[in-house]
């Protein structure tokens, strides 16, 4: 289970990095992609929180 937790954390870091890239890039966002940066942040937070319980399993 530790391997799964590590994989989830790595994916969460990737989504967070994508969020930071979207926010700092400063590009104009078309109307249909307005929530993309927020979605990346929410996915990263949920994956990180879900992996916390896996760290305690043997």
Backbone as JSON, one array per atom type, in Angstrom:
{
  "sequence": "XXXXXXXXXXXXXXXXXXXXXXXXXXXXXXXXXXXXXXXXXXXXXXXXXXXXXXXXXX",
  "N": [[0.81, -1.2, 0.0], [2.07, 1.13, 0.5], [3.43, 1.78, -1.81], [1.34, 2.51, -3.51], [0.45, 4.78, -2.17], [2.67, 6.43, -2.47], [2.69, 6.7, -5.25], [0.25, 8.06, -5.61], [0.85, 10.44, -4.28], [2.88, 11.43, -5.91], [1.5, 11.87, -8.3], [-0.26, 13.79, -7.34], [1.51, 15.89, -6.79], [2.28, 16.43, -9.38], [-0.17, 17.37, -10.49], [-0.45, 19.65, -8.9], [1.8, 21.1, -9.69], [1.07, 21.58, -12.32], [-1.12, 23.2, -11.88], [0.17, 25.44, -10.72], [1.71, 26.21, -12.9], [-0.31, 26.94, -14.71], [-1.45, 29.12, -13.38], [0.68, 30.93, -13.02], [1.53, 31.36, -15.58], [-0.07, 33.21, -16.84], [-1.7, 33.42, -19.05], [-4.45, 34.24, -21.21], [-7.53, 32.92, -20.45], [-9.8, 30.96, -22.18], [-13.42, 31.11, -22.28], [-14.6, 28.6, -21.85], [-12.73, 27.15, -20.41], [-12.4, 28.11, -17.86], [-12.44, 27.08, -15.24], [-10.33, 25.34, -15.08], [-7.82, 25.64, -13.76], [-8.58, 25.72, -11.09], [-9.71, 23.21, -10.85], [-7.44, 21.58, -11.15], [-6.08, 22.18, -8.8], [-7.91, 21.23, -6.88], [-8.0, 18.48, -7.5], [-5.34, 17.77, -6.93], [-5.25, 18.3, -4.16], [-7.19, 16.49, -3.21], [-6.12, 13.99, -3.95], [-3.78, 13.99, -2.42], [-4.84, 14.05, 0.17], [-6.29, 11.65, 0.2], [-4.25, 9.78, 0.07], [-3.1, 9.86, 2.57], [-4.25, 8.12, 4.47], [-3.4, 5.71, 3.45], [-0.72, 5.58, 4.04], [-0.54, 4.66, 6.64], [-1.21, 2.01, 6.58], [-0.09, -1.4, 6.65]],
  "CA": [[0.0, 0.0, 0.0], [2.94, 2.3, 0.51], [3.7, 2.12, -3.2], [0.18, 3.22, -4.02], [0.46, 6.1, -1.55], [3.74, 7.2, -3.11], [2.22, 7.03, -6.6], [-0.78, 9.09, -5.49], [1.51, 11.69, -3.93], [3.61, 11.92, -7.09], [0.49, 12.41, -9.21], [-0.76, 15.02, -6.72], [2.52, 16.92, -7.02], [2.18, 16.79, -10.8], [-1.34, 18.23, -10.67], [-0.17, 20.93, -8.26], [2.74, 21.82, -10.56], [0.3, 22.03, -13.47], [-1.89, 24.33, -11.37], [1.08, 26.58, -10.58], [2.07, 26.64, -14.25], [-1.46, 27.64, -15.29], [-1.66, 30.4, -12.7], [1.8, 31.85, -13.23], [1.75, 31.6, -17.01], [-0.73, 34.47, -17.11], [-2.37, 33.45, -20.36], [-5.88, 34.49, -21.15], [-8.25, 31.65, -20.43], [-11.09, 31.02, -22.87], [-14.57, 31.0, -21.38], [-14.94, 27.22, -21.51], [-11.69, 26.55, -19.58], [-12.19, 28.98, -16.72], [-12.24, 26.37, -13.99], [-9.29, 24.32, -15.2], [-6.8, 25.78, -12.73], [-9.18, 25.33, -9.81], [-9.86, 21.75, -10.88], [-6.13, 20.98, -10.9], [-5.79, 22.33, -7.37], [-8.79, 20.33, -6.13], [-7.55, 17.11, -7.72], [-4.1, 17.58, -6.18], [-5.55, 18.23, -2.73], [-7.92, 15.27, -2.89], [-5.2, 12.86, -4.02], [-2.88, 14.04, -1.26], [-5.59, 13.67, 1.37], [-6.63, 10.23, 0.12], [-3.07, 8.95, 0.29], [-2.68, 9.92, 3.97], [-4.66, 6.9, 5.16], [-2.63, 4.57, 2.93], [0.6, 5.54, 4.67], [-0.57, 3.97, 7.92], [-1.46, 0.59, 6.38], [1.17, -2.17, 6.52]],
  "C": [[0.85, 1.27, 0.0], [3.27, 2.74, -0.91], [2.56, 2.9, -3.83], [0.13, 4.64, -3.45], [1.51, 6.99, -2.19], [3.3, 7.63, -4.51], [1.17, 8.13, -6.56], [-0.16, 10.44, -5.15], [2.27, 12.28, -5.12], [2.64, 12.53, -8.09], [-0.06, 13.73, -8.65], [0.23, 16.17, -6.93], [2.5, 17.37, -8.48], [1.0, 17.7, -11.07], [-1.11, 19.6, -10.05], [0.8, 21.76, -9.11], [2.02, 22.35, -11.8], [-0.55, 23.24, -13.09], [-1.01, 25.58, -11.28], [1.47, 27.11, -11.96], [0.91, 27.41, -14.9], [-1.65, 29.02, -14.68], [-0.55, 31.39, -13.02], [2.04, 32.17, -14.69], [1.08, 32.9, -17.45], [-1.41, 34.55, -18.46], [-3.84, 33.77, -20.17], [-6.6, 33.17, -21.31], [-9.55, 31.82, -21.2], [-12.23, 30.73, -21.9], [-14.86, 29.56, -20.98], [-13.9, 26.54, -20.65], [-11.44, 27.37, -18.32], [-11.9, 28.27, -15.42], [-11.14, 25.35, -14.02], [-8.25, 24.44, -14.1], [-7.33, 25.39, -11.36], [-9.34, 23.82, -9.74], [-8.53, 21.06, -10.6], [-5.77, 21.05, -9.42], [-6.64, 21.37, -6.54], [-8.4, 18.87, -6.3], [-6.28, 16.83, -6.93], [-4.37, 17.45, -4.69], [-6.26, 16.93, -2.38], [-7.01, 14.05, -2.97], [-4.25, 12.83, -2.83], [-3.61, 13.61, 0.0], [-5.98, 12.2, 1.36], [-5.43, 9.34, 0.4], [-2.63, 8.93, 1.75], [-3.06, 8.63, 4.69], [-3.89, 5.69, 4.69], [-1.26, 4.47, 3.57], [0.61, 4.75, 5.95], [-0.82, 2.47, 7.78], [-0.12, -0.15, 6.21], [1.52, -2.51, 5.09]]
}
